[in-house]
């Protein structure tokens, strides 16, 4: 059983006011996609005045709308925008964050779920004795309707600080989690974590 400490869980939603983004200059802020804004807002709020030794960025789909636009440009014999291309890759949000906030902390971008992010954070903390805490950020928005996997939901980002002690969350990796879309897994965790009456849900257990 994997045990860790999760704190400062926050969620940023597409219809929320995002005052934390005022830390980003207006010109750069306007260039950010919706999902990038949500991810950065959640990251800023969870981190607050603390320092992360490592940052885990997790998304199932990433900024797939930009990738689709690039493919459409190619099909129409148009030259894809270099800016669109450079910010469509899966680690674009991570790179933009490190540049905008001059944060040199090592980071990884994972194509996966909230649980994948928790395990990545835990593995880093266990293998790097000098590391104290990890910033974990999950973000997603629906795929364009063109895709067979399209499921309608509101874009959101969720972030938290992860450390090893004092333990308040256990993951039972021997327990098969219920099949669910990755975005739903993250939202289910948030509901579980914020509900004081819930002590167990899927592979999670409060301790």
Secondary structure, 3 states (H helix, E strand, C coil): CEEEEEEEEEEEECCCCCHHHHHCCHHHHHHCCHHHHHHHHHHHHHHCCCCCCEEEEEECCCCHHHHHHHHHHHHCCCCCCHHHHHCCCCCHHHHHHHHHCCCCCEEEEEECCHHHHHHHHHHHHHHCCCCCCEEEEEEECCCCCCCCCCCCCCCEEEEEEEECCCCCEEECCCCCCCCCCHHHHHHHHHHHHHCCCCCEECCEEEC
